[in-house]
Amino acid sequence: MNNTDVQRSLYEKHESQVRSYCRLIPYELTKATNSYVHTSAGTRYIDFFSGCGALNYGHNDPDMRNALIEYIAGNGIAHSLDFYSESKGAFIKEFADKILRPRSLDYKIQFTGPTGTNAVEAALKLARKITGRLNVVAFTNSFHGVSLGSLSATGNQHHRNVAGIALSGVSRAPYADYFGREVDTLPWLEQMLSDPSSGIDPPAAIIVETVQGEGGLNCASAEWLRRLRALATRHGALLIVDDVQAGCGRTGSFFSFEFSEIVPDIVVLAKSLSGFGIPLAAVLIRPEHDVWQAAEHNGTFRGNNHAFVTARLAVAKFWSDGDFSASIESKSRAVGAVLDSLQHRTGRLRKGRGLMQGLRCLKAESAAKIQERCLEAGLLLERSGPHDEVLKLMPPLTIEDEVLEEGLSRFSEAVLSVRDDS
């Protein structure tokens, strides 16, 4: 039995069957730098996965790494519940100065448990507390997490089926272009909320992703989002933007909703907020809605001092001017050009925006074969969509131009090697 077989046997014997991503690559990951991941088998992958959006700034950014090492070596506080700490204060100041004020956004920051789903739970609880209503409107193909409250708002049946109890308190509405580009879905929602006999209770909140990462890279237009903002206001509902995956620069701007010029009542951030893959989540709340009483949404790991260190540096390094956004836009155009060519040559539909784009295959089996060939070629990526039929490209925002070009070349070869009728 070789070393790889020994490693696999160890995990298969002791780790739960719930594991998923490791089934793609039967080797241990050993090290990573920016856009490359190395395995125990000596394979080097170009990373078009980015930790499912948790590594927007690449693997092991040297400035963040060195700052964290220095902080730990200096016995900086590691755990502090929600006590004040120097690292938290430094992050709050940087975030307010570099992210909120330049965008004329006025939000209070709530640090929740360190996962996106916990932050979504907090946002939903707060909306219900503010309005006194119970119902929440969520959209088709949405993904907001798998703890029970956020799972109720998640559309994916694979995740919903294992809840073990009824998932209530959420009404489902069709997302933008759900019935095709020729069908406007918002008049449907407007009519349902305006009709006292529609069966939909007045909502405490409407929760939305501007790009549905897990749902298949479906995008809402700026015009659709502006009308949704107005609709929520008319019906006394708070608008929550779940920016866990699409935020922190993934679509080009720090917040994914900036292009639409809307101001959500609540914004949920996690994944790449720490900048370094360290768990950190936050809920941004318009001040008039910050009606929490002390410890109403509690948790031992509210905030994360090590994450505050790297998060502050991420904001300072990448968001002090417009250069980083411009570089993302340039790379997004390069990805889009390749996807447009592949769409023309294969008939597979280009999806997404920014650096969360991809191709929708006609068959999930074709997408699986393409993913497998990408892995064989040293390119790491995942699939999404209702049937895992969408090939999802999410390279680090910091990926070098030549590495991006090489990754796109490997992707194109894999796509062209598989027919949808094969």
NULO-654927 format. One record per residue (C-alpha): z, y, x; residue in three letters; residue number from 1. Coordinates in steps of 0.02 Angstrom, whole numbers. Example, Ala and Ser with C-alpha at 12.3 -4.5 7.8 and 13.67 -1.06 7.14 Angstrom:
2
+--------+--------+--------+-----+-----+
!      w !      v !      u ! res !   n !
+--------+--------+--------+-----+-----+
!    390 !   -225 !    615 ! ALA !   1 !
!    357 !    -53 !    684 ! SER !   2 !
+--------+--------+--------+-----+-----+
//
This chain:
422
+--------+--------+--------+-----+-----+
!      w !      v !      u ! res !   n !
+--------+--------+--------+-----+-----+
!      0 !      0 !      0 ! MET !   1 !
!    -54 !    165 !     77 ! ASN !   2 !
!     47 !    325 !     73 ! ASN !   3 !
!    -49 !    394 !    -76 ! THR !   4 !
!    -13 !    237 !   -177 ! ASP !   5 !
!    171 !    249 !   -129 ! VAL !   6 !
!    179 !    428 !   -189 ! GLN !   7 !
!     93 !    387 !   -353 ! ARG !   8 !
!    208 !    239 !   -382 ! SER !   9 !
!    360 !    349 !   -356 ! LEU !  10 !
!    308 !    472 !   -489 ! TYR !  11 !
!    248 !    340 !   -611 ! GLU !  12 !
!    413 !    248 !   -596 ! LYS !  13 !
!    531 !    396 !   -613 ! HIS !  14 !
!    442 !    543 !   -696 ! GLU !  15 !
!    417 !    558 !   -884 ! SER !  16 !
!    250 !    519 !   -964 ! GLN !  17 !
!    247 !    699 !  -1026 ! VAL !  18 !
!    173 !    753 !   -860 ! ARG !  19 !
!     -6 !    814 !   -879 ! SER !  20 !
!    -87 !    919 !   -743 ! TYR !  21 !
!    -44 !    792 !   -608 ! CYS !  22 !
!   -157 !    667 !   -695 ! ARG !  23 !
!   -306 !    769 !   -632 ! LEU !  24 !
!   -260 !    748 !   -448 ! ILE !  25 !
!   -165 !    592 !   -394 ! PRO !  26 !
!    -99 !    674 !   -235 ! TYR !  27 !
!     48 !    784 !   -191 ! GLU !  28 !
!     13 !    968 !   -169 ! LEU !  29 !
!     77 !   1020 !      2 ! THR !  30 !
!     34 !   1201 !     39 ! LYS !  31 !
!    -72 !   1345 !    -23 ! ALA !  32 !
!   -138 !   1512 !     37 ! THR !  33 !
!   -215 !   1639 !    -81 ! ASN !  34 !
!   -360 !   1545 !   -161 ! SER !  35 !
!   -343 !   1376 !    -75 ! TYR !  36 !
!   -230 !   1228 !   -118 ! VAL !  37 !
!   -202 !   1081 !      0 ! HIS !  38 !
!   -148 !    904 !    -44 ! THR !  39 !
!    -62 !    762 !     48 ! SER !  40 !
!   -231 !    674 !     60 ! ALA !  41 !
!   -298 !    816 !    165 ! GLY !  42 !
!   -409 !    886 !     26 ! THR !  43 !
!   -428 !   1074 !     11 ! ARG !  44 !
!   -470 !   1143 !   -160 ! TYR !  45 !
!   -535 !   1313 !   -207 ! ILE !  46 !
!   -415 !   1366 !   -344 ! ASP !  47 !
!   -497 !   1422 !   -506 ! PHE !  48 !
!   -338 !   1377 !   -600 ! PHE !  49 !
!   -206 !   1498 !   -531 ! SER !  50 !
!    -59 !   1405 !   -602 ! GLY !  51 !
!   -126 !   1430 !   -778 ! CYS !  52 !
!   -115 !   1617 !   -748 ! GLY !  53 !
!     52 !   1619 !   -656 ! ALA !  54 !
!    -30 !   1657 !   -487 ! LEU !  55 !
!   -141 !   1806 !   -521 ! ASN !  56 !
!   -107 !   1874 !   -346 ! TYR !  57 !
!   -145 !   1708 !   -263 ! GLY !  58 !
!    -33 !   1585 !   -173 ! HIS !  59 !
!     99 !   1648 !    -52 ! ASN !  60 !
!     50 !   1830 !    -38 ! ASP !  61 !
!    117 !   1871 !    136 ! PRO !  62 !
!    198 !   2036 !     89 ! ASP !  63 !
!    291 !   1961 !    -59 ! MET !  64 !
!    339 !   1808 !     44 ! ARG !  65 !
!    411 !   1913 !    185 ! ASN !  66 !
!    505 !   2027 !     65 ! ALA !  67 !
!    582 !   1876 !    -20 ! LEU !  68 !
!    630 !   1795 !    145 ! ILE !  69 !
!    711 !   1956 !    202 ! GLU !  70 !
!    805 !   1972 !     38 ! TYR !  71 !
!    872 !   1794 !     45 ! ILE !  72 !
!    915 !   1807 !    230 ! ALA !  73 !
!   1015 !   1963 !    190 ! GLY !  74 !
!   1117 !   1870 !     58 ! ASN !  75 !
!   1041 !   1969 !    -83 ! GLY !  76 !
!   1113 !   1923 !   -252 ! ILE !  77 !
!   1022 !   1772 !   -322 ! ALA !  78 !
!   1099 !   1754 !   -495 ! HIS !  79 !
!   1177 !   1894 !   -595 ! SER !  80 !
!   1150 !   1856 !   -781 ! LEU !  81 !
!   1107 !   2030 !   -848 ! ASP !  82 !
!   1223 !   2127 !   -732 ! PHE !  83 !
!   1142 !   2275 !   -647 ! TYR !  84 !
!   1072 !   2231 !   -476 ! SER !  85 !
!    979 !   2324 !   -341 ! GLU !  86 !
!    827 !   2212 !   -357 ! SER !  87 !
!    820 !   2235 !   -546 ! LYS !  88 !
!    839 !   2423 !   -533 ! GLY !  89 !
!    702 !   2434 !   -402 ! ALA !  90 !
!    583 !   2334 !   -510 ! PHE !  91 !
!    620 !   2435 !   -667 ! ILE !  92 !
!    587 !   2598 !   -574 ! LYS !  93 !
!    425 !   2534 !   -499 ! GLU !  94 !
!    365 !   2465 !   -665 ! PHE !  95 !
!    405 !   2626 !   -758 ! ALA !  96 !
!    325 !   2736 !   -624 ! ASP !  97 !
!    168 !   2633 !   -589 ! LYS !  98 !
!    133 !   2541 !   -752 ! ILE !  99 !
!    210 !   2628 !   -903 ! LEU ! 100 !
!    202 !   2814 !   -864 ! ARG ! 101 !
!     21 !   2819 !   -803 ! PRO ! 102 !
!    -28 !   2736 !   -967 ! ARG ! 103 !
!     82 !   2850 !  -1073 ! SER ! 104 !
!    177 !   2698 !  -1136 ! LEU ! 105 !
!    359 !   2713 !  -1187 ! ASP ! 106 !
!    443 !   2544 !  -1191 ! TYR ! 107 !
!    618 !   2476 !  -1164 ! LYS ! 108 !
!    618 !   2319 !  -1057 ! ILE ! 109 !
!    710 !   2163 !  -1115 ! GLN ! 110 !
!    729 !   2025 !   -986 ! PHE ! 111 !
!    737 !   1860 !  -1077 ! THR ! 112 !
!    749 !   1682 !  -1015 ! GLY ! 113 !
!    616 !   1660 !   -880 ! PRO ! 114 !
!    479 !   1578 !   -983 ! THR ! 115 !
!    343 !   1649 !  -1092 ! GLY ! 116 !
!    397 !   1548 !  -1243 ! THR ! 117 !
!    574 !   1618 !  -1231 ! ASN ! 118 !
!    505 !   1794 !  -1229 ! ALA ! 119 !
!    398 !   1755 !  -1382 ! VAL ! 120 !
!    552 !   1687 !  -1469 ! GLU ! 121 !
!    642 !   1851 !  -1433 ! ALA ! 122 !
!    496 !   1955 !  -1496 ! ALA ! 123 !
!    486 !   1859 !  -1661 ! LEU ! 124 !
!    675 !   1866 !  -1687 ! LYS ! 125 !
!    676 !   2053 !  -1655 ! LEU ! 126 !
!    533 !   2087 !  -1775 ! ALA ! 127 !
!    624 !   1991 !  -1912 ! ARG ! 128 !
!    785 !   2083 !  -1875 ! LYS ! 129 !
!    699 !   2253 !  -1882 ! ILE ! 130 !
!    603 !   2224 !  -2043 ! THR ! 131 !
!    718 !   2106 !  -2136 ! GLY ! 132 !
!    566 !   1997 !  -2170 ! ARG ! 133 !
!    542 !   1815 !  -2121 ! LEU ! 134 !
!    354 !   1785 !  -2120 ! ASN ! 135 !
!    245 !   1810 !  -1966 ! VAL ! 136 !
!     55 !   1813 !  -1963 ! VAL ! 137 !
!    -23 !   1717 !  -1818 ! ALA ! 138 !
!   -204 !   1671 !  -1787 ! PHE ! 139 !
!   -313 !   1518 !  -1777 ! THR ! 140 !
!   -324 !   1442 !  -1602 ! ASN ! 141 !
!   -172 !   1540 !  -1546 ! SER ! 142 !
!    -51 !   1478 !  -1414 ! PHE ! 143 !
!    120 !   1559 !  -1399 ! HIS ! 144 !
!    228 !   1421 !  -1326 ! GLY ! 145 !
!    307 !   1256 !  -1376 ! VAL ! 146 !
!    488 !   1296 !  -1417 ! SER ! 147 !
!    510 !   1288 !  -1606 ! LEU ! 148 !
!    492 !   1472 !  -1652 ! GLY ! 149 !
!    342 !   1504 !  -1541 ! SER ! 150 !
!    271 !   1333 !  -1585 ! LEU ! 151 !
!    268 !   1386 !  -1767 ! SER ! 152 !
!    151 !   1526 !  -1715 ! ALA ! 153 !
!     46 !   1410 !  -1605 ! THR ! 154 !
!   -108 !   1337 !  -1687 ! GLY ! 155 !
!   -140 !   1187 !  -1577 ! ASN ! 156 !
!   -111 !   1026 !  -1676 ! GLN ! 157 !
!    -78 !    922 !  -1520 ! HIS ! 158 !
!     78 !   1025 !  -1485 ! HIS ! 159 !
!    129 !   1052 !  -1666 ! ARG ! 160 !
!    127 !    867 !  -1708 ! ASN ! 161 !
!    274 !    825 !  -1596 ! VAL ! 162 !
!    393 !    958 !  -1665 ! ALA ! 163 !
!    485 !    831 !  -1770 ! GLY ! 164 !
!    526 !    957 !  -1906 ! ILE ! 165 !
!    429 !   1072 !  -2022 ! ALA ! 166 !
!    361 !   1224 !  -1932 ! LEU ! 167 !
!    386 !   1366 !  -2054 ! SER ! 168 !
!    393 !   1554 !  -2064 ! GLY ! 169 !
!    212 !   1582 !  -2008 ! VAL ! 170 !
!     52 !   1615 !  -2106 ! SER ! 171 !
!   -113 !   1578 !  -2018 ! ARG ! 172 !
!   -257 !   1702 !  -2017 ! ALA ! 173 !
!   -433 !   1681 !  -1945 ! PRO ! 174 !
!   -453 !   1760 !  -1773 ! TYR ! 175 !
!   -596 !   1875 !  -1728 ! ALA ! 176 !
!   -764 !   1786 !  -1741 ! ASP ! 177 !
!   -678 !   1627 !  -1802 ! TYR ! 178 !
!   -820 !   1601 !  -1927 ! PHE ! 179 !
!   -952 !   1672 !  -1808 ! GLY ! 180 !
!   -995 !   1847 !  -1754 ! ARG ! 181 !
!  -1076 !   1887 !  -1920 ! GLU ! 182 !
!   -911 !   1865 !  -2017 ! VAL ! 183 !
!   -778 !   2001 !  -2011 ! ASP ! 184 !
!   -609 !   1916 !  -2029 ! THR ! 185 !
!   -498 !   2069 !  -2054 ! LEU ! 186 !
!   -549 !   2108 !  -2235 ! PRO ! 187 !
!   -489 !   1932 !  -2276 ! TRP ! 188 !
!   -318 !   1968 !  -2202 ! LEU ! 189 !
!   -311 !   2140 !  -2283 ! GLU ! 190 !
!   -347 !   2067 !  -2454 ! GLN ! 191 !
!   -219 !   1928 !  -2433 ! MET ! 192 !
!    -82 !   2050 !  -2380 ! LEU ! 193 !
!   -126 !   2174 !  -2518 ! SER ! 194 !
!   -127 !   2046 !  -2659 ! ASP ! 195 !
!     51 !   2007 !  -2721 ! PRO ! 196 !
!    -14 !   1841 !  -2787 ! SER ! 197 !
!   -100 !   1783 !  -2626 ! SER ! 198 !
!     48 !   1675 !  -2578 ! GLY ! 199 !
!     72 !   1762 !  -2410 ! ILE ! 200 !
!    240 !   1848 !  -2398 ! ASP ! 201 !
!    245 !   2022 !  -2321 ! PRO ! 202 !
!    253 !   1992 !  -2133 ! PRO ! 203 !
!    383 !   2051 !  -2010 ! ALA ! 204 !
!    250 !   2046 !  -1875 ! ALA ! 205 !
!     72 !   2004 !  -1830 ! ILE ! 206 !
!     63 !   1917 !  -1661 ! ILE ! 207 !
!   -102 !   1912 !  -1567 ! VAL ! 208 !
!   -181 !   1871 !  -1399 ! GLU ! 209 !
!   -325 !   1986 !  -1352 ! THR ! 210 !
!   -402 !   1837 !  -1262 ! VAL ! 211 !
!   -349 !   1664 !  -1318 ! GLN ! 212 !
!   -330 !   1573 !  -1154 ! GLY ! 213 !
!   -277 !   1403 !  -1218 ! GLU ! 214 !
!   -376 !   1423 !  -1379 ! GLY ! 215 !
!   -544 !   1424 !  -1290 ! GLY ! 216 !
!   -566 !   1599 !  -1214 ! LEU ! 217 !
!   -598 !   1680 !  -1382 ! ASN ! 218 !
!   -599 !   1870 !  -1370 ! CYS ! 219 !
!   -555 !   2008 !  -1491 ! ALA ! 220 !
!   -660 !   2165 !  -1481 ! SER ! 221 !
!   -584 !   2338 !  -1456 ! ALA ! 222 !
!   -638 !   2387 !  -1631 ! GLU ! 223 !
!   -559 !   2231 !  -1708 ! TRP ! 224 !
!   -395 !   2263 !  -1617 ! LEU ! 225 !
!   -392 !   2446 !  -1673 ! ARG ! 226 !
!   -415 !   2394 !  -1853 ! ARG ! 227 !
!   -282 !   2259 !  -1835 ! LEU ! 228 !
!   -163 !   2391 !  -1768 ! ARG ! 229 !
!   -197 !   2500 !  -1920 ! ALA ! 230 !
!   -181 !   2352 !  -2038 ! LEU ! 231 !
!    -10 !   2305 !  -1968 ! ALA ! 232 !
!     51 !   2483 !  -1990 ! THR ! 233 !
!    -10 !   2493 !  -2170 ! ARG ! 234 !
!     84 !   2335 !  -2215 ! HIS ! 235 !
!    245 !   2378 !  -2125 ! GLY ! 236 !
!    225 !   2241 !  -1995 ! ALA ! 237 !
!    256 !   2256 !  -1810 ! LEU ! 238 !
!    108 !   2217 !  -1697 ! LEU ! 239 !
!    155 !   2098 !  -1555 ! ILE ! 240 !
!     32 !   2071 !  -1414 ! VAL ! 241 !
!     63 !   1909 !  -1319 ! ASP ! 242 !
!      4 !   1955 !  -1145 ! ASP ! 243 !
!     84 !   1807 !  -1058 ! VAL ! 244 !
!    -82 !   1739 !   -992 ! GLN ! 245 !
!   -204 !   1883 !  -1016 ! ALA ! 246 !
!    -89 !   2016 !   -943 ! GLY ! 247 !
!    -43 !   2069 !   -765 ! CYS ! 248 !
!   -224 !   2111 !   -723 ! GLY ! 249 !
!   -310 !   1953 !   -782 ! ARG ! 250 !
!   -436 !   2050 !   -887 ! THR ! 251 !
!   -453 !   2194 !   -763 ! GLY ! 252 !
!   -320 !   2316 !   -824 ! SER ! 253 !
!   -135 !   2277 !   -810 ! PHE ! 254 !
!   -119 !   2251 !   -998 ! PHE ! 255 !
!   -260 !   2159 !  -1084 ! SER ! 256 !
!   -257 !   2279 !  -1233 ! PHE ! 257 !
!   -289 !   2438 !  -1134 ! GLU ! 258 !
!   -476 !   2436 !  -1166 ! PHE ! 259 !
!   -444 !   2453 !  -1353 ! SER ! 260 !
!   -324 !   2602 !  -1332 ! GLU ! 261 !
!   -199 !   2527 !  -1454 ! ILE ! 262 !
!    -10 !   2536 !  -1429 ! VAL ! 263 !
!     77 !   2377 !  -1484 ! PRO ! 264 !
!    254 !   2385 !  -1551 ! ASP ! 265 !
!    305 !   2240 !  -1439 ! ILE ! 266 !
!    222 !   2164 !  -1286 ! VAL ! 267 !
!    267 !   1995 !  -1211 ! VAL ! 268 !
!    244 !   1966 !  -1024 ! LEU ! 269 !
!    279 !   1816 !   -912 ! ALA ! 270 !
!    177 !   1701 !   -798 ! LYS ! 271 !
!    114 !   1823 !   -662 ! SER ! 272 !
!    245 !   1956 !   -694 ! LEU ! 273 !
!    342 !   1902 !   -539 ! SER ! 274 !
!    183 !   1905 !   -435 ! GLY ! 275 !
!    235 !   1751 !   -337 ! PHE ! 276 !
!    245 !   1608 !   -461 ! GLY ! 277 !
!    432 !   1631 !   -483 ! ILE ! 278 !
!    489 !   1623 !   -665 ! PRO ! 279 !
!    510 !   1794 !   -745 ! LEU ! 280 !
!    479 !   1853 !   -923 ! ALA ! 281 !
!    502 !   2016 !  -1015 ! ALA ! 282 !
!    481 !   2091 !  -1187 ! VAL ! 283 !
!    425 !   2273 !  -1196 ! LEU ! 284 !
!    495 !   2359 !  -1351 ! ILE ! 285 !
!    457 !   2530 !  -1421 ! ARG ! 286 !
!    623 !   2624 !  -1412 ! PRO ! 287 !
!    642 !   2646 !  -1600 ! GLU ! 288 !
!    632 !   2458 !  -1619 ! HIS ! 289 !
!    765 !   2415 !  -1490 ! ASP ! 290 !
!    898 !   2372 !  -1618 ! VAL ! 291 !
!    975 !   2223 !  -1529 ! TRP ! 292 !
!   1163 !   2207 !  -1525 ! GLN ! 293 !
!   1238 !   2147 !  -1360 ! ALA ! 294 !
!   1193 !   1966 !  -1320 ! ALA ! 295 !
!   1100 !   1934 !  -1483 ! GLU ! 296 !
!    964 !   1853 !  -1379 ! HIS ! 297 !
!   1061 !   1772 !  -1239 ! ASN ! 298 !
!   1032 !   1657 !  -1092 ! GLY ! 299 !
!   1103 !   1612 !   -922 ! THR ! 300 !
!    943 !   1656 !   -830 ! PHE ! 301 !
!    899 !   1826 !   -903 ! ARG ! 302 !
!    797 !   1904 !   -766 ! GLY ! 303 !
!    781 !   1828 !   -593 ! ASN ! 304 !
!    831 !   1929 !   -441 ! ASN ! 305 !
!    714 !   1838 !   -323 ! HIS ! 306 !
!    574 !   1870 !   -447 ! ALA ! 307 !
!    621 !   2054 !   -460 ! PHE ! 308 !
!    595 !   2070 !   -272 ! VAL ! 309 !
!    419 !   2001 !   -276 ! THR ! 310 !
!    375 !   2083 !   -444 ! ALA ! 311 !
!    419 !   2255 !   -379 ! ARG ! 312 !
!    310 !   2227 !   -227 ! LEU ! 313 !
!    166 !   2162 !   -333 ! ALA ! 314 !
!    168 !   2321 !   -437 ! VAL ! 315 !
!    181 !   2433 !   -283 ! ALA ! 316 !
!     45 !   2341 !   -186 ! LYS ! 317 !
!    -85 !   2315 !   -321 ! PHE ! 318 !
!    -56 !   2446 !   -455 ! TRP ! 319 !
!    -23 !   2609 !   -363 ! SER ! 320 !
!   -204 !   2663 !   -388 ! ASP ! 321 !
!   -364 !   2603 !   -470 ! GLY ! 322 !
!   -434 !   2504 !   -324 ! ASP ! 323 !
!   -368 !   2335 !   -380 ! PHE ! 324 !
!   -437 !   2355 !   -556 ! SER ! 325 !
!   -605 !   2402 !   -482 ! ALA ! 326 !
!   -606 !   2246 !   -374 ! SER ! 327 !
!   -566 !   2136 !   -524 ! ILE ! 328 !
!   -708 !   2216 !   -620 ! GLU ! 329 !
!   -828 !   2182 !   -477 ! SER ! 330 !
!   -776 !   1999 !   -467 ! LYS ! 331 !
!   -784 !   1983 !   -657 ! SER ! 332 !
!   -965 !   2041 !   -653 ! ARG ! 333 !
!  -1005 !   1910 !   -521 ! ALA ! 334 !
!   -927 !   1773 !   -628 ! VAL ! 335 !
!  -1015 !   1838 !   -783 ! GLY ! 336 !
!  -1184 !   1839 !   -698 ! ALA ! 337 !
!  -1167 !   1656 !   -649 ! VAL ! 338 !
!  -1108 !   1608 !   -822 ! LEU ! 339 !
!  -1252 !   1703 !   -903 ! ASP ! 340 !
!  -1374 !   1606 !   -795 ! SER ! 341 !
!  -1292 !   1441 !   -840 ! LEU ! 342 !
!  -1291 !   1487 !  -1024 ! GLN ! 343 !
!  -1478 !   1523 !  -1015 ! HIS ! 344 !
!  -1514 !   1361 !   -923 ! ARG ! 345 !
!  -1401 !   1243 !  -1021 ! THR ! 346 !
!  -1368 !   1323 !  -1190 ! GLY ! 347 !
!  -1181 !   1318 !  -1159 ! ARG ! 348 !
!  -1094 !   1474 !  -1221 ! LEU ! 349 !
!  -1012 !   1599 !  -1104 ! ARG ! 350 !
!   -835 !   1641 !  -1159 ! LYS ! 351 !
!   -694 !   1760 !  -1110 ! GLY ! 352 !
!   -684 !   1921 !  -1011 ! ARG ! 353 !
!   -617 !   1984 !   -846 ! GLY ! 354 !
!   -567 !   1843 !   -732 ! LEU ! 355 !
!   -530 !   1724 !   -874 ! MET ! 356 !
!   -705 !   1669 !   -919 ! GLN ! 357 !
!   -791 !   1503 !   -944 ! GLY ! 358 !
!   -921 !   1396 !  -1030 ! LEU ! 359 !
!   -907 !   1303 !  -1194 ! ARG ! 360 !
!   -989 !   1133 !  -1193 ! CYS ! 361 !
!  -1061 !   1053 !  -1348 ! LEU ! 362 !
!   -957 !    898 !  -1314 ! LYS ! 363 !
!   -782 !    881 !  -1243 ! ALA ! 364 !
!   -843 !    728 !  -1148 ! GLU ! 365 !
!   -968 !    836 !  -1055 ! SER ! 366 !
!   -833 !    962 !  -1009 ! ALA ! 367 !
!   -724 !    820 !   -944 ! ALA ! 368 !
!   -866 !    754 !   -835 ! LYS ! 369 !
!   -901 !    927 !   -766 ! ILE ! 370 !
!   -717 !    953 !   -727 ! GLN ! 371 !
!   -713 !    786 !   -638 ! GLU ! 372 !
!   -864 !    831 !   -532 ! ARG ! 373 !
!   -787 !    999 !   -491 ! CYS ! 374 !
!   -631 !    911 !   -428 ! LEU ! 375 !
!   -739 !    793 !   -325 ! GLU ! 376 !
!   -822 !    947 !   -250 ! ALA ! 377 !
!   -655 !   1027 !   -207 ! GLY ! 378 !
!   -642 !   1149 !   -352 ! LEU ! 379 !
!   -485 !   1152 !   -460 ! LEU ! 380 !
!   -503 !   1211 !   -640 ! LEU ! 381 !
!   -442 !   1167 !   -814 ! GLU ! 382 !
!   -513 !   1150 !   -988 ! ARG ! 383 !
!   -457 !   1233 !  -1149 ! SER ! 384 !
!   -511 !   1251 !  -1330 ! GLY ! 385 !
!   -477 !   1147 !  -1486 ! PRO ! 386 !
!   -558 !    994 !  -1408 ! HIS ! 387 !
!   -540 !   1040 !  -1223 ! ASP ! 388 !
!   -725 !   1081 !  -1229 ! GLU ! 389 !
!   -714 !   1247 !  -1135 ! VAL ! 390 !
!   -721 !   1250 !   -946 ! LEU ! 391 !
!   -601 !   1387 !   -892 ! LYS ! 392 !
!   -623 !   1491 !   -734 ! LEU ! 393 !
!   -464 !   1583 !   -682 ! MET ! 394 !
!   -472 !   1614 !   -494 ! PRO ! 395 !
!   -339 !   1723 !   -412 ! PRO ! 396 !
!   -376 !   1906 !   -438 ! LEU ! 397 !
!   -362 !   1922 !   -249 ! THR ! 398 !
!   -491 !   1788 !   -210 ! ILE ! 399 !
!   -603 !   1831 !    -64 ! GLU ! 400 !
!   -783 !   1870 !   -114 ! ASP ! 401 !
!   -856 !   1731 !     -8 ! GLU ! 402 !
!   -733 !   1603 !    -78 ! VAL ! 403 !
!   -773 !   1659 !   -255 ! LEU ! 404 !
!   -958 !   1639 !   -218 ! GLU ! 405 !
!   -931 !   1464 !   -148 ! GLU ! 406 !
!   -824 !   1413 !   -296 ! GLY ! 407 !
!   -955 !   1475 !   -419 ! LEU ! 408 !
!  -1088 !   1379 !   -323 ! SER ! 409 !
!   -988 !   1218 !   -337 ! ARG ! 410 !
!   -957 !   1252 !   -521 ! PHE ! 411 !
!  -1142 !   1283 !   -555 ! SER ! 412 !
!  -1193 !   1122 !   -468 ! GLU ! 413 !
!  -1068 !   1024 !   -572 ! ALA ! 414 !
!  -1123 !   1106 !   -736 ! VAL ! 415 !
!  -1307 !   1074 !   -701 ! LEU ! 416 !
!  -1273 !    893 !   -656 ! SER ! 417 !
!  -1207 !    848 !   -829 ! VAL ! 418 !
!  -1306 !    850 !   -991 ! ARG ! 419 !
!  -1221 !    872 !  -1159 ! ASP ! 420 !
!  -1316 !    721 !  -1225 ! ASP ! 421 !
!  -1262 !    610 !  -1081 ! SER ! 422 !
+--------+--------+--------+-----+-----+
//
